[in-house]
């Protein structure tokens, strides 16, 4: 099972998860930015550029048992989707 809290979706079963990813419109790739693993917990940060939809960033939290992913939670967002509020302009610089 993989949960996507931002879009309030839960994908149950590995076949459905593979289907969701394989049916996504073409033109995307994945660039791994970071992976942190500690026993049965794995966290990954990836960048997913898409030719038509722009660049996404994804933070994923995975639970692994006996070498298999058994549960995941992913937070997807588009770069720039949450613009910096004006009140923070003097406190934070653009990336």
Secondary structure, DSSP 8 states (H G I E B T S, - for coil): -EEEGGGTEEE-SHHHHHHHHHHS-SSB--EEEEEEEETTEEEEEEEEEETTTEEEEEEEEEEEETTEEEEEEEEEEETTSS---GGGTTT----
